[in-house]
């Protein structure tokens, strides 16, 4: 997804509580129907991240006497399921967080999401606060169905500075340099990468970057748009799969990676214990690490995904999003105007400064950031010629799920790169 100039992961509900929460969808969502109670669901389960939203809800209640906000902060995978069940039952919350892209578009096409354009037109100063590219992932047919709330984020490689210093390593800028880092770390019994790929989207970040570095953004763009010459069986997609399997065969990942759960922090525990040295993850990981292990936070730095030999992609490109948590309103909400006011409060200056403290980069203009770590990440995104939205969020849901399945299979060496690419292309053709 080519973006211009500036910019082109929670009360916590765990997997064990999911059955109970799903059975309660109708009764919980019924709050959305009652007069002055607004339900709000998101997947911000970090203590500080959820506090930003709760504090905003408290301010909203204070500014709008008689209203009550019932918020629910749910772990990533459980959240996706809970939201899908709620919409399927016709009992979604009033306000809900999404990643935009294809999945949100499905709800929009079903008439289940409020068009926010009229509200934004009434308050142009509010709309103009946000980075212009933040609207891309939630705009369909020139109508906006969400507001960017959480984070302008890019996937980067986090690394343990102490381990790199111990083994005389420097952040690699090329693939060959990365493979040297892999060789050195494995020779000392350290897993180069921590990866929790039970969730599948975690591993797909490698695939997305490899496609971009090898062929540039147009290879994916043409394939997803079904443009002339575009195909998910393009040699670039095959080559990306081969490089993933090169990493696997080189022992680049801690054992058991395809069964480890990101939502319970499996990959981060490998980092904290020193058993793994790096992790490719969205910029929000800095916030998560700061919440979970403040002492370890000072040991962490990051570097961009390296360039590829002979690659046509610009190594300044990033995989990510300008928003990383878009707030929308369901059409089942009986008071959408009040719900929009709640969204405005959740994205006001106080909330955005709270996100900066939470090591996030709010998707608004003129935000004051002094943290050197965040400033570097902000500059990385700002200078990227292209910011590619996560495939599983940009693609239509079924194709996005297949992408995650084939990516995981590539890591498991249970499918060839050629077969994975052919599966994606066959599904894309069938759906076009």
N, C-alpha and C positions, 0 to 999 in steps of 0.2 A: 504494500500500500504506500504509494509515494506521497509524502507530505512535504510541504515547503518549509523553508527557512528555519523557524524556531523549533518546532517539535513535529514533527509530522502530524494465597494467600493470605467479642464473640462470647449475659450468661452463656457459657460454652456448651454446645450440644455435641457430644461425642458420638462415635459410631454406635456404641452400646445403647445410647439413648434414642437412636434414630427411630426405632419401631414405635416407641411411645410417642415421640414427637409427631410422627406421621399420622398416628391414629387420632391425634388431637388437632389435626389441621383444621377441621371444620369448626370445632369449638373455639380454637385460638383465633382463627381468622374471622370468626363472627364479630370480634371486636371492630373489624373494619366496617361493619354494617351499623354499629351502634353510634348514636348521635355524635358525641364529642370525644370518642376514643379512637386514636389512630394507631394501627399496628405498623411496625417497621421491622423489616428483616434484613440482615446483612451477614457477611462472613468475616467480620473484623473481631477475632477472638482474643487478640493480644490485650492485655490489661489496659495499656495506654491507648490503644486504638479504639477499643470499645468505650473507654471513658470519654474520648473526644465526642463520640456520638451521644452518649448518655448526658453529658454536660449540655450539649446542644438541645437535646430533648427537654431538659430541665429549663433552659432559657426560653424555649418555645412555650412551655406550659406557663411560665411566669408572665410572658408577654401576651398570652392568650388565655385568660382565666376561664376555667371550666373544661379545658381540653386536657386529655390524658394520653401520653404516648406509651404504648406497650411495645418495648423493643426486644428483639431476639437476635443473639449473635451465635452463629452456627459454623462449625468447622467446614472447610471448603467442599469436600465430596458430599458430606451429608447435606450441606446447604443446597447443592445442585439438585439432589434428589427431592428434598423437602419442597423446594420451589416448584419443581415439575409436578409433583403430586398435588400441590395446592392449586396450581393453575388448571390441572386436569379435572379437579373436583369443582372448579368454579368458585373456590374459596381462597384466593390469594390475599396477602396482606395489602394494606393501603399503599405503603411505600416499601420498595424493595430494591436491593442492590443487584447489579448484574455486571457482566464484562462487555456488554454491547455486542456488536457484530451479529453473526448468524443466529445464535440462540435467542437473543432478544427480538430479532426480526420475526422469528416464528410466532412469538406472543403478539407482536404488533399486527402481523397478518391475520391472526385469529381475532383481532379486535379486543384484545385483553389489556392493552396499555394506552394510557391517556396521551394524546398529542399535547405536548407542552408548549408548542409554538405560540398560541394565544397568550399564555402567561408571560412568556419571554418577550413578546412584542410589547406588552404593557410596561415592562421594566427593562428597557434596552441597556441601561447602565449595569444591571445585574448580569445580563448575557455577556456584555463586553468585558467583564472581569476575567473571563476564562480565556485560555489560549485558544485561538481560532480552530486549531486542529483537534481540540478535545471533542468537538461536536461530530467529527466524522463517523465515529463508531456507533453513534446513536441516532443518526439522521437517515431517514428513508423517504424517498419521494419528496425531498425538501422539507420534511417535517421532523422536528426534534422530539425524541421520546425519552430522553434521559439527560441528567446533568452530571458532569464529571465531579467526583467528590474527593477521592482518596489520594491519588498519587500519579505523577508522571514517572513512568518506570521503564527501565530497560533491563534485559537479562545481561548480566556480567559474570565474570568468573571471580568469585570470592576466594581468597587464599590466606593461609596462616603465615604471617610474616616471619614468625620465629622459626618455623620449619624450613622455609625458603632460605633464611639466613644460615641455619644449621648446615644445610647441604649445598651452600654456595650457589643458590639458584636465583635467577632474575625472572620477572614476569615475561613470558614468551610473547613475541609479536608475530611469529609465523608458525605454521603447522609443524615444520621440522623442529623448531625450538620447543614447541609444546611436547612433541614426542621425546625429545631429550629429557625434559622435566619428568615425563612419565617413566622413562628408563631409570633415571637416577633415584626417584622415589621408590619404585618397585624393588630396586636392588637393595634398599635399606628397610624393606618390609613395611613401607608406608603406602597405603592406597592413594593413588594420585587424586581420584575424584570420589566424593561422597555422592551417592545417587539413590534416591528413594523412588523407584520407578513402578511401584504398584499402582501409583496414580496416573501413570502413562504420560501426562502432559509434561512432567518433569524431564523425561528423556527426550521428548519431542523438541525441546529447545535446542539440543545439539543438531538435530536434523534440520531444523529451520535455519540455523546459522550456517550450516554447511551448504545448503541450497543457495542461500544468499551470497556467501563468499565465493562459491564456485561459479554461479551463473548470473548474479545480480538479481534485483527484485522483479524484473520483468518476466522471468521464467515462471515464477509462481503466479504473478498477476495474469499472464496470458492463459495459464492452465485453469485457474479458478473462474476466469471470465469466459472460458471456452472460445477464446479469440483464435483467429487463423494461426496455425502453427503451434498453438498452446496445447500441452499434454502433460499429464502427471507421469507419463512414461518417458518423458524427455530424458536424455542421457544425464543431465545434471542431477535429477532425482535419484537415478541409479548410483551415480558416483557418490552422492551424499550418504547413501546406505552403505556403500563399501567403506567409506571412511569411518562410519560408526563401528562397523565390525572390525576394522583395523584397531580401533581403540580397545574394543572388547578383548580381542586376541592378545593385545599387548598387556592385559591385566590392569587397565586404567581405572577400573571401578572396584570399590569394596565389594566383597563377596555377598551374594544374596540380594543384589540391588533390585532385581525385578520383583522381589517380594516385600521390600521395605516400604513403609508408609510415611509419606512426607508429612501428612497432617498430624502425626503424633511425634514428629521431630526426629525420625530415625537418622536422616542424613546429617542433621546438625549435631547429634550426639557423637557421630563419627568424627566430626570436626573438633568438638570440645575435648574429646579424649585423645586427640593427636593421632588417631588411627587413619585419618584421611587428611589431605592437605588442601584440597580445593573443592568448590561446588559451583556449578553453573546454575544461577538462579536469578529471579527478578530482583530488582533493587530493594523491594520490600523486606528482603532477608536481613538487611541491616537493622531494621526496626525489630524484627523477630528476635534476632540475636541479642540486641540490646535489652529486650524485655526478659528473655530467658536466662542469659548469662552475661551480665554487664562486664565482668572481669575479662571474659574472652573477647568481648567487643573491641577492646583496644589492640588485640592481636591481628585484627582482620583488615585487609585492604582488598582492592579489586583491580582487575585489568580487563580490557575488551577482548572479545573472542578474536583469535588470531586470523591472519590472512591465510589463504590457501595457495599452493603452488599453481601458477597459471590461471588463477581465478579471475573472473571478469567482474566480480562484485567489489564494491568499495569497502575497505576494511573499517570505514567510519560508520557504516550502516549499523543499525541496532534492531533487535527484535524486542518489541515491547508495546506500550500503549500510553496515550496521554489521557489519563483518567483513572484507570485501574480501580474501578469501583464507581459505576454510574448509578445514580439514584433515579428511579422511575416511579410512576403511580399506576396502579391497576384500575381498570374501568369498573371494578366492583366497589371501589372506594366511594362512600356516600358523600364525602366532603373533600373533593379534589383541591379546592382552593386552599383549605387549611393544610392539606397534605403538601401542597407546593410551598406554603410558608414554612413548613417543617424542613423541607429540602433546602430552602434558602438559609435557614438557621444552621443546618448541618454543614453548609458551605460558606458561612460568613467568615469575616476576618479572624474572629476568635478561634473558630474551628480550624481554619487553615494554619494559623500559628501553632495550634496544638499538634497538628500533623508534622510541622517542621521539628518540633521538640521530639516527636515520635520517629525521627529520622526518615521522613518522607518528603517528597517534593510536590507540593500542591500544584494542580494544573491551572493556576491562575497567574495573571500578569503581576509584575512588580512585587513579588513576594520576597521578603527579606530573609536571606539564608546566609549564616555566618560559618556554619560547620564546614570545614575544609573538605571532608569526605563527601558531604551532600553537594557542595559546590562543584566538585569534580564530576560527580554523576550527572548533575544538571547540565554541565557543559558538554558532556559526552552526548546527551540526548539532543541538546540545542544544536550541536555541530553535525549531527547525523544527516546526510543527504536523504536518507530514507528510514522511516520507522515502520517496521512490518508488524501489524497486529498478529498476536498468537494465532496460528493456523486453526486450532480447535475452537477459537472464538470467531474467526472470520468466515470459516467454511460453514455451509449448511450443517445442521446438527448431525445427520447420519454420516455425512462425509467426514466431518470433524472427528466423530467417534472412530471411524475406520482408520483415519490418519493416526490416532493415538494407538489403536490396536496394532497396526503395521509397524509403527515406530518401536513399540515394546517388543514385538516379535523380532525385529532387526537386532535389538540389544540381546535378545535371548538366542540369537543365531538359529532360530527356528524357521526363518524364511529368507530367501535370497533377496538381495537388493532389486534384482530384475522382477521377481514375483511381486514384491511389495509395491513397486511402481505400477505394475500392470493391474493389480487389484484396485489401486486408487483410480487409475484411468478408466477402468471398466465401470466402477461405481459412479464416477463423474459423468460418463456418457449416459448411463442409465437414468441419472437424475436430471439431465439437461433437456 
